[in-house]
Structure formats: C-alpha cells, structure tokens
Amino acid sequence: MGAPDDPGTARARKLAAKRANERIRLLAGFLNALAIAVVGAGFIVPVIGQPDRLLSPNLAWLVLGSILHLVAQGVFAFLRSED
C-alpha cells in the first residue's frame, strides 16, 4: 500500500482536488471583483459625474465588466469532484 501522500491514493486525490478547486474559486472571485471594479470605475462613476453622457464610451466599460463576470462564472465549470 502507498504512502498517504502518494499520487495514487484516494486521500491524495481528494487533497489535490480540494487544492485545485480552491484555486479555481479564488480565480473566479478575482475575476468577479475585477468586473465590479471595471463597472464601478469605468461606468458608474462617470455616469454620476456627467449623466448626460450615458451612451458614450462608458457603455464599453459596462460590457467589459459583464464579460469578466461571465468568464468568472464559466471558470466554475473547471471544478473537480472532491469525492
């Protein structure tokens, strides 16, 4: 029988899956926080400052933030089973 940290043991596979999943969750959280910052800095703040310029380049920042949020949601597809 292998050592507890052997790559072939069930315990090692679970630990590796947990580590990978935590990294994936951290990446998704980072991308989502980045999306919030992009929308806040590139869309919300300028719209509050100059409400008459709603459909200027500010809209591109809103779209970019939405894309980053969707990518963050898509990252969760890479989660591995921890069983």
Stockholm file with secondary structure:
# STOCKHOLM 1.0

chainA/1-83         MGAPDDPGTARARKLAAKRANERIRLLAGFLNALAIAVVGAGFIVPVIGQPDRLLSPNLAWLVLGSILHLVAQGVFAFLRSED
#=GR chainA/1-83 SS CCCTTCTTSHHHHHHHHHHHHHHHHHHHHHHHHHHHHHHIIIIIHHHHHCGGGTTSTHHHHHHHHHHHHHHHHHHGGGCCCCC
#=GC SS_cons        CCCTTCTTSHHHHHHHHHHHHHHHHHHHHHHHHHHHHHHIIIIIHHHHHCGGGTTSTHHHHHHHHHHHHHHHHHHGGGCCCCC
//
